[in-house]
Amino acid sequence: MLTTLKMASMLSLTPCNPQVARRIDSEKCVGLKTRKLSVIRASREQETSVESKGLSIEECEANAVAGNFPDPPLLTKPAGPKGTPVVKPLVLTRRPRRNRKSSTLRSTFQETTISAANFVLPLFIHEGEEDFPIGAMPGCFRLGWRHGLLDEVYKAKDVGVKSFVLFPKIPDALKSPTGDEAFNDNGLVPRAIRLLKDKYPDIVIYTDVALDPYSSDGHDGIVREDGVIMNDETVHQLCKQAVSQARAGADIVSPSDMMDGRIGAIRAALDAEGFQDVSIMSYTAKYASSFYGPFREALDSNPRFGDKKTYQMDPANYREALIEMEADDAEGADILLVKPGLPYLDIIRLLRDNSSLPIAAYQVSGEYSMIKAGGVLKMVDEEKVMMESLLCLRRAGADIILTYFARQAATVLAGMK
């Protein structure tokens, strides 16, 4: 009777979750005779049979003291291949390979982790209803803002990506030298923000603050007649653009223009309009890089003349990033971003070591397209290189990674194909 009660108690405490369920062969649980227990492990491994002799704890302890227990399996050291030299072991205080000898230990000591929460997915949008593939960026599209955009966000959310940054393809007829369409409250970006927030209120929306998608000159600022990019006048326009985006529901505005003083001015403009809770992610160290080519094709936003070297940073410069970082920090930036990503790991680490603010890295279109091309040509394993590149950005110090791989990488992290 006592055994039956014990069995009832055991069964009542067994969870219903099949992952952790244990099955006991009740037909052999009567009395204290030798019986076989059949166990199903939580890991769903095959059943193993364990012989039990029905001994009490005291009897088991007495047997242990007397040394009366079965011999354990012998441990054998695997032999090397034929011809392996016999050598005296090296006298080493440290053998770092000891911490890498099994997958369990490697996971235990892994210093850097990555998850879908670290990703921000850049999305290209346009006024049309159809989605158009971007030739230089396989797998990326100009999304129709009313249909394709919602579908892409839904798919990304399904694998854990909940942060998005919007980049608009503006009709040429709406572009102008001063980029006034950038702060049209009924423009493409504000409409898309309102639609997304209505459909998916839990997502985080980043916006791009710059004039190049709206400029008939293709530059991030207003161009003077002698070709000079006007700084303070551009900042005035950027403030109106940031406020318009905040008014539509943007969570984080992201000035990518590299004008001097724009972070402080935008912070003041947002606060003056009651948007104290809207964050600023500054493109702190944005380099005049050749890795942006596919992006400019996606938005049809190449400069009409010249280049962007008078406002974006020289790829040869390292210490200059500290000047930009100190200015953005002092002016009220909430997040500091480095762009491009992988070729500038040293700059990510520099900012990480010198600022307590969150650091973002932008794995730009050229980085994405090279990995895609290498995968298509079977020169590299696309999935492995993708995941390694993102892990390297994290290891360098990035808390946030803007990447076109966000949905694909999150799918891998979720164990899906």
N, C-alpha and C positions, 0 to 999 in steps of 0.2 A: 504493500500500500504506500509506504514511504517513497519507494522508487517511482511509483506512478505519479505521486504528487510532485516529485522533483521534475519528472519529465513534463508534466503539465506546466510547471513554472517556467522551464526552459523554453517551451513552445510559445508561451504567452509573451516572452520577452524577445522572441525572434522577430526582427523587422520584416515588414511585408515586401520591402524592396528586393527584387530578385537579385540585384547586384551583390547584396550582402547576406542573402539567405543561406542558412545551413540546414542540411537535411540529415536527420538521424534515423537509422533503421530501427523503428520502434519494436519490431519483432524480436530483436536481440537485446533489448534494454531491460529485460526483466531479470531481477536477482543480481548477484554480484559475480556471476561466473564470467569466464573469458568471453568477450563479445567483439564484434567487428563494427567500427564506426565508419560510416560513409560520409565524407565531407565535400561540400562544394565551396571552393574558395571565392572570395569577392572578385578576383580577377578572371573568373570564369575558366579557370584551368581545369584540366581533366580531373575526375574524381580519384582520390588516393585512399587506399585502405590502410588503417592504422590498427594494429593488434593491441588490445588493452587486456591486462591481466586482472583488472578489478582490484588492485592493491590500494590500501589506504596511503595517505601521505606519510604516516609514520613508517610504514613498511618500505615505501620507496626510499625514504631518507636513510633507513637502516641499511638497505642494500647498497646505497651510494657510499656510506661510511665504510662498509665492508669491501668496497670495490667490486660488488657483484652486479655488473651491468654489461650489456652487450658491447662488444668492441665497435668503435665508430669506423666508418669507411676509411680506408687508407688514402692519404693524400699523396699523389705522385706528381713529381715535377716533369713537365713535358720536356722531351729531349729536342735538341737542335738537329738540323739536317746533317747527314753524313759529311764529314770533313770539317765540322765546326771545331775551331781550335779550343783547347782546354787552357783557360787562363785564370790567373789569380784575380779575384774580384777587386775592382778599383776601390780605394778607400775614399769614399765620398760622404761628406756630412749631409749634403743635400742631393736628393735625386728627384727633381721635379716631376719626372714621369710617374712617380708613385701616385700622384694625384690625378693622373690621366689614364689610369690602367683599366677603367671600366666605364661604361656609359653612365652608370649610376653615380660614380664619383665625379665624372665630368659635369653632370647636371648639378650635383651638389655644389661644386666650386665655380660654376659659371658666374662670371662677374656682371655680364650685361644681358639683359632680357629685352624682348620686344613683343609688343602686342598691338592689336588693332586700335587700342586707345591712343597709341603714339602717332597714328596716321591722320593726315588731312588730304582728302582727295580733290585735286584740281579738276574743275569741270568747265568745258567750253560751251557757251550757249549762243544761240542766234534766234532771229525772229521767225524763222520758218517752222513748219510743222514736222518736217522730215529730219532724220539724223543723217549727217554726211560724214563719211570716214575721212580721217586726216592722213593723207598719203605717207607723210614722213613719220607718223606716230602710229604704228599698227596697234589696233585695239582701242584707239581713242577716236572720238567723234565730236563734231559740232552738234550739240543736242538741241532739239526743238524745246523751247522753254516751257511749253504747256504739257508736253507728253514725254518726250525722251528724257528730259531732266528728272521728272518725277520717277520714272522707271529706273533710272540709273541710281538715284538716291535710295530707292527701295531695295535694290539688289545689294548695295553697299551696306546698308543698315542690317540686312539679313546676315551678314558675316561679321558684324561688330564695328563697322566704320560709321562714325556718327558726326564727323567734322568735314566740312566741304568749303572750298574757296571757288568763287565764280569769276570767270573771265569772259567778257562779252565780245562777240563779233558784231560790230556796229555797221549798219548800212552806210555806204560812202556819202549818201545824200545828207546824213545827219552829222557828218564830221565838219569841223571848222577850225580855223587857226587858234581859237581860244578854247576849244573843247567844251563849249557850254552844255552839250548833251550829257556830260558827265554828272551834272547835278539836276537833271530833269527827274522830278519825283515820279513821273509815269514812264520813265525810260526802262530799258530792257532789264537792267540789274535790279532796280527797286521792285518791278513787277515779279521777277523771279523770286526775290527774297520773300515777298508777301505770300506768294503761292506756296513756297516750301514751308514757311512757318505755319501756314494754315493746315497743310497736310501732315507735316512732321514737326510738331512743336518742340520735340526733345532734341533735335539736331543742333549743332553749332555751325553758324554760317560766318565764314570769313569773306571779306570783300577786298578787291584790289583798288587802291587809291592811286591813280596816275592818269595822265591825260592821253597817253599814246593810243589807246583804242578809239578815242574820240577826236584825235587831232588829224587834220588834213595833212599835216607835215609828218605824222608818225613818230613824233618825239614825245617824251614824258612831260614836257613843259611848253610854254608859249615861246615861239621862235621870233626873235627880233629880226629886222630886215637885213642885218649883217650876218645872220646865222647864229647869233648867240642865244642860248637858252636863258630866258629871263627867270630869275629865281623867285623874288618876292611876289611878283605878279602871279606866278604859277602857284605859289603857296596859297594865295588868296582863293584861287579856283579849287585847289585841293580841299580846303576847309569846307567849302560849300558842298563838294562831292561827298566828303565823309559824313557830314550832317544829313545829307539826303539819304545815304545808305543806312545810317542809324535810324532815321525816321521810318524807313521801310521795315526795320526789324533786325538789321545786322547785329551780330554779337561782338564781332571783332573786325575793326577796319585795319587795313594793312597797306600803309604808304610804301610803294615800291619805286617811287620817282627819284629818290636820292637828292632832293633839293635841301639846301641848308635851312635849318630852323623849322622844318615842317612839322615835326612831332609836337613841339611846344605849342605851335599855332593851332594844330588840329585838336590837341587836348583842350585848349582854351575854348575853341569853337564848340566842341561837343558839350563841355560843361555849361557853357552859356545857354545852350538849347535844352538843358535838362538831361543830357545823356551821360551822366557821370558813371554809369555802370557799363558803358560800351568800352571795350578794351582796345588798345592799339598794339598791333604787332608791326614793329618797324623792320623794314628791309635795311638793317644796319650796315652790313657789309655786302653790298651787291656789286659784283665785279662786271666790268665791261668784257664779257666772256663770249667766246665763239660757240659755246654750248647751247645758245638760245635759239638757234636757227629753226628747228621744227616748230617751236612755239609761235614764232612770228608768222610762219606759214599758216598755223591754225587760226590765227586772228587777222591775218592779212594786215599786219601792223608794222612792217618794215619802215624805217625812216625814209622819207622821200629824198633826203640828201644827207651826206656825212655819216657820223656815227654818234655814239652816246658817251664818248670818253671824257667829255668835260663835266659830266655829273656822276657817272658810274666809276667805280674804283679801278685802278690799274692792277691787273693780275699779278704784277711783280711786287706789289706792296703788302707788307705784313703789319708793321707797326701802325700804319694809318687806320687799320680796323679799330685800334684802341681809341683813337680820336673820335671816330664815329660812335663807338659804343658809349663813351663817356658823355657825349652830347645827347644821345638818345635817352640814356638813363636819367640824366639831369632834367630833360624836358618832359619826362613822364611816360616813356614807353613801358608797356607791360610785358612784352616779349621781344627778344632780339633775334633777327633772322640772318642767316648766311646763305648766299646764293652765288654760284652753284654749290652743290653739296660735296660729292666724293672727291673732286680735285682740290677741295679747300678744307680738308679735314683739320689741317693745322690751324685754320682761322676759327673753326668751330671750337676746338680745344682752347684756343687763346681767349675767346669770349667766355667759355665755360669757366676757366680758371680765374677770370677777372670780374665776373658779375654773378650776383646771386639771382638774377632774373632768369626765367625760363629761356632756353635757347632753342630756336627752330632752325632746321636746315631744309633747303629746297633741292630735291633731286630733280634736276631740270630736264627739259625735253630731250636734249642731246644725250644725256646719260641714259635716259629711258630707251631712246631709239637705238643706241649702240648695243645695249643688252638684248633688245628684241632682235636686232639684225644678227648678232652673234648666235642667238638661239635658232633663228630660221636657217642659217647657214651651217648649223651643227658644229660650230666652232667652240661653243661653250654650252653648258647645261643651263638654260635660261632660268629655271626655277631656283637652282642652287646659287647662281650668281646674283640673281635678284635678292634673295634672302640674305646672302653675305653682304651685299652692298648696303642694305638697310641696317643690318647689325653693326656694320662699321660706322655708319653715321651716328647710331646710338652710342657706340663705344667712345667715339670722339667727344661726346657730350651733348648731343641733341636730345631734347625732351620731346620735340615735335618734329615730324618729318612730312613735308609736303611731297607727295609722290604719286605719279600716275599709276604706280603699281599697287596702290592702297587696297583696292578690292581683291586683286589677284593674290597679294601677299596675305591678306586677312583670311582668304579662303584656304591657303596653305596652312596657316597657323591654326585654323579650325579643324584641320585634318580632312578637308574636303578636296575634291578635284573639280 
